[in-house]
Amino acid sequence: MKYFFTTSLTARKLFTQLRNALFHLYLLSLKNKRYKDWEVFIIRVLDEVEGNYIYLKSASQSKSDKLKVADHYLLGMQYEG
């Protein structure tokens, strides 16, 4: 079974040092998991794939719009079973 996490980055105008520290702690906790069958969708301005991290592009500042991007990505995935 594969687990998916979805994270919508905070808009730059609201980004603080505390939010940055918490985000990096979140990524570190994911990286340190013993269970390796997971992926995290990080919604931001640029898109790329880096290991288990899938960055999805969204210029919107609305959290609901960003989550729709992740939903669209998941609906387009094909599962092998």
N, C-alpha and C positions, 0 to 999 in steps of 0.2 A: 504494500500500500504506500502510495506517495502522498506526502503532505505539502500543501501550498500555503504560503503566508503572503498577504498583500499589505504593502506599506505605501502610503501616500505621503510624500515629503511635504513638509511645511513650506508655504510660500516664502520666498526670500525676504519679503518685508517683515515677516513675523518670526524669522529665524533668529534664535538667540544662542549664546554659548551653551546654556543648559540643554536646549533641544538638541544641539549638535552632540554634546557629550552623551545624552540618553540614546540618540540614534546609533552612535558608535558602540555603545554598550549592548544594544539590541543586536547589532550585526555580529559582535564578538560572541554573544551567547549562542547565536545560530551556528556560527563557525565551530564552536566547541562541542556541539552535539555529537554523541557517539553514533546515533542513527543518521545515516547519510542519504536516505531516500526522501529528500525534500527539495523544494525550490521556493524562492521568495521573489515576488514581483514587486519591484520598487518603481513607483511611478514618479517621473521627473521630466525635465525638459529634453534630455537626450535619451536615446535607446541603445542598448548593447546587451550582450550576454557575457557573463564572467563566472564560470563555474556554475554554482547553484543559484547565482544571482541573475535575475532577468530584469533589466531596466526597461520599462515601457515609457514611450514618449507621450507627454501631455503638457501643453502650455497652459492649460486651465488652472485656475487657483481654487476652483470648487472641488471639495473632496468627493462629492457625488459624481461629478464628471470624471474625476481620476479613477474612481472605482469602476465606472462603466468601461474604461479602457481595459482594465484587468478582466472584467467580465467578458468583453469582446474577445480578448486574447484566449481565455479559457475555452470559450465556445468554439473557437477555431482550431483548437488542438485535437489531434487524433490520437486516441489511446489504443495501444496494442494489448490485447488481453487473451 
